Amino acid sequence: MSAQTTDSRSSFVWIALPIVYVVWGSTYLGIHYVVQTMPPLISAGLRFVVAAVLLAVVLAVRSGPRVLLVPRRRLLTAAIVGLLLLTSGNGLVGVAELHMSTGLAALLIASVPLWLVVYRSITGDRPAAATVAGVLVGFGGLALLTVTRGGGSGSPLGVTIIMIAALSWATGSFLSSWLTMPANPFVASVYEMAAGGLALLAIGFGRGERLHLDQVSGTSWIALAYLVVFGSLVAFTSYVWLLGNAPISLVGTYAYVNPAVAVLLGVAFAGEHVSWMILLGGLVITLGVGLVVSTERAGRAEEVSPPSRSDTARPPRGTRRSPRETRSRRGRLRRRTGVR
């Protein structure tokens, strides 16, 4: 890969990441308005099914219908990831927001990076000490919010639901970087959203939810449209691209920045109250994300720096690389080339 290509990929990382930071922070407010007059699971299902269809049309027009053809195995893995990310991940956020404020919901989702680092450690990857420290600092703020329920901004049921959603999202994010996914990340997004959306619709109707169009407010329709275009098409596809082109711990830090956006928008537009516990927990989480981002950025700079001659020299004939070295090389290759 040329230095120009590497620089371009690095630049796109720092364009896509702020989109995920800001736009996804605003989706908590969007979900708040949607579930006021729409059932949570059915509305989430509609959001992702419509977004999947729109993205598929765009891809077919730009690259031809054959771009959507993928092997069955890759289609299955994309569907599995979609179920984890969107059905039990995002879908449960809508249910949880019936029992808590948007800001507290976003703050509790900040447990995602912790689980990502745990998964990395289990699979033999050893994150830098500073990365672990940053995640633990962020988790300290998360624990404070969980124990106090954001100063009364949520119920125990809502806290439990949102924590299950966070674990499911982290699991899907991690698996997407290890399983054999569709080579085109945007095609992967189509099938992830389609699978996740259809499952949400099935579960919603199965548990007795019904969509009464005459009872849906104009505000809910506008909020749903915003979630489809910006939350799903723009931000979600950016997130999927990042999973294949940036360190997973860096990608996971969106969960630390989203809460600040969600809290501010909740206060400004939904009349939510910000308690001292939410402010304190948010401050601790922000300190954690600063440490993780700075560490991962430094690690990526070292990763793309030109190798020395000794680094590129081949081992003597008959010499086998250690399993650790092989895994390290494969990991670097995956991050550099976007193999997922």
N, C-alpha and C positions, 0 to 999 in steps of 0.2 A: 504494500500500500504506500503511495507517495506521500510526501510531507504535506502537499497541498490538499489531498483527500483527507488526511488525518486532521488538518487544521479546520477543514470544512465541517467534518463530523463533530469536532469539538465545539465549533461555533453553534451548530444546530442543537447540541446538548443544552447550551446556555440560553437558547431561545425556547426550546420545548419545555424546559424545567420551570421557568417563570409562568408559562401558560398554565401548567398543571397547578402550580402554587396558587395563582390568583383565581382562575376560573373555577377550579374545584372548590375553593373556599366559598365561592358565591353559590354553589349548587345546594348547599345546606339551606340557604334561604329560599331557593327555588322549590326544594322539596317541601319546606314548611308551607308554602302557599298552595302547592299541588294537593297535599293531603288534607287541606281544609275542607275541600268538597269532592275529593276523589279518593277511592280506596287505595291504600299504599302499595299493595302488591300488583294490582292490575295497572295502576298508573305507571309504576316502574317498568312493568312488562311492555306496555305500549311505548314507553320512551325508548327502550332498547330495540324493539322490533322495528319501529319506524326508522331509527337511526341506522340499523343494519341494512335496511332496504335502500335508504338514501345513499349510504356509502357504497353499497354494491353497484348501484346505478352509475355513480361517479367513476368508479374503477372500470366498469365495463365500457363506458363512453371513452375514457382516456386511453385505456390499454387493450380494449377488446374483451368480449365475454370470457375468453379462455383464461384470462388472468384469475378467474374465480375457481378454476378447476384445481383441486388439490387431492393428493392421495388420501384414501380412507383413514389411514392411521393418523395422519396429520389433522384431518378433519375431526377425528375423535378427541385428540388431545386438546385441540382448540375449544371444543365443546366442554370438556372437563374444566378447563381453565375458566371459561365463561360462566359455568355454574358456580364455581368458587368465588370469582370476582364479583359477579353481578347478581346471581340469584340469592345466595346466602350472605354475600358481602353487602353490596349496595342495596339490595331489596330490604334487608333487615334495618338499614339506616332509616328508611321511610317509616317502618313500624316503630322504631325506637323514638322517632321525633314526635310521635303521639304522646310520649311520656316524659319528654325532656326538652330543654331549649336547644336551639340550633348550635349555639356556641359550645355548650357542654358536650353535645354529640360529636362535634368536630374535634374537641380537645381529647376525648376518650379514644378516638380513632388513632391518636398518636402512639398507640402501642404497636402499630404495624412495624416500624423499624426495629423494635426490640425483638419481635418474632423472626424478622428477616435475619438478624445477626445470629440468633439461636440456631436457625436452620443452616446458616453458613457454617457454624461451628460443628454441627452434627455431621455434615458432609465432608469435613476435613479442611475446609477453608478457615484460615485463622485471621480474622479482621485485626487491624492495628489496635493497639491498646487505647489510643485516643478515640478511635471509633466506638469501641466498647464503652469507654468512659462517657462519651457524649450520649449514647443511647441510654445508659443507666441514669444519667442526670435527667434526661427527658422523661424516663420512666418514674423518677422521683416525683416530678410534677404530675404525672398521670396518676400515681398512687394517691397523692394529696386530693386530687379532684374526685377520684373514685370513692375514697373513704368519706369525704364530706358531701358527696353528690353535688359538687359545685355550689356549696352553700345553699342547698335546697332547690337547685334548678332542675332536678330530675328525680325520678322514682327509682327504687331498687330494680324494678322490672326493666325499666329503660336502660339502666346501666348494664345489666346482664346481657340484654339483647345487643347493645352496641359493642360490647367486648367480644361476643361471639362473631359479630360481623367483622371486627378488626382481625381476629384470628383467621377467619375464612379468606379475607382479602390478602393477608400476608402469605397464606398457603398458596393461593392461586398465583400471586406475583412470583414467588420463589419457583414453583413448578414450571412456570412459563419460560424461565431461563434455563431449565434443565431438560424438559421434554422436547421431542421433535415436533416443532410447530410449523405451520405454513411459512415458507421462506419470506413471503411478502408480509410485513407486519400489519399492513392495512387490510389485507385479505384475512389475516388472523382476526383482526378486530371485527370484521363482518360476521364471522362464524361464532366468535365469542359472544357478541351482542345478540345474535339470533338465538343461540342456545340459551343464554341467560334470560332473555326476554320471554321466550316461549315457555320456559319453566316457571317464570314468575306468573305469567297469565294462567297456566294450568293450576298452580298452587293457589293463586288468588280465587279463581272460580271454585276450586275444590273446597276451600274453607268458607265458602259462602259469600265472598265479596261480589258486589254487583255495581256496575257503572250506570247511573241514571243521568243521562245527558241533560235532562231538563233541570237538574239540581247542581250542575257544575257551573261555577262562576267564571266570568271572563278572566279574572286574575289567575285562576288555576290553569286555564287554557294557555295563557301567555307564559306562565311559569313552566308549563310542560314543554312548550315550544322552545323556550330558552334552554331547558335541560337537554332536549334532543340535539339542537344545533351546537351549542357551546359546551355543555357538559359531556355529551357523548361523542359527537363528531370531532370537535376541535380538541378538547382536553383528553378524552380517553384514547384517541389515536396517538396523541403526543406521548401519553404515558406508555402505550404499547411499544412505540418506537424507542423510548428511553430504556425500556427493559432489555432491549437487545444491543444498546449502544452506550450504556453508562453503568458504572458500578451500582449494584443493587442497593447498597446502603445509601448511596447518594440519591437514588430514585425514591427510596422510601422516606426521605426527609420531607416530602411534600406534606406528609401528615402532621408535621410540626408547624408548617407555615399556614396551611389551610385554616386552622383554628383562629388565628389572629384576624383573618379576613372574615370568617364566619361570625365571630363575636362582634366585630365592628358593624357589619351589615345587619346583624340581629338587633343591635341597639338602635341603629339608624332607621330601620324600616319595619321591624316587627315589634318594637317597643319592649324588647327584652331587658331585664335588669342584669347588670354585671356586678357580681358580688366580689368581695375582697379575695375569696378563695379562688375564684376564676382568674382574677388578675395575677395572684401569686403563682398559681399553677401554670398559667400561660407564660409568665416570666421564666420560670424554671425550664419549661419545655423549649422556649426560645434559646436559652443558653445552651441546651443540649444540641439543638439543630445547628447552631453556629459551630460547635466543636466538630460535629460529624461532617458537615459540608466542607470545612477547611481541611480536614484530614483526607477526605476522599478526593478533593480537588488536587491536593499535593500528590497523592498516590497516582492519580490519572496522569499528571504531568510527567512523573517518572516513567509511567507505563509507555507513553508515546514518544519518549526521547530516543534519539538514534542510538542503537546498540553499539558497543565497542566491538573491536575485532575478536576479543576473547569471548564475548557473549555469543557471537555468531559462528564461532569455530565449531566444526563438527567433532564429536568424540571419536577416538580411535576406532578402527574397524573391529567389530566384535564386542564393543562396549555398549551395555544397555543402560538407558536412563532409569533412574529410580522412579517408582510410582508417583512420589510427591512431585518430582520435576515434570513428569508427563502431565499430571493434573494441572500444574501451574501453567505449562505451555498451552494446554487446551483452554484454560480459563482466559489467558491473555488473548489467544486467538479469537475466542468467542466475543470478548469485549471489543477487540479492534475491528473485527469484520462484521459484527452484528449477527453472527450465527447464534441461533437460539434453540 
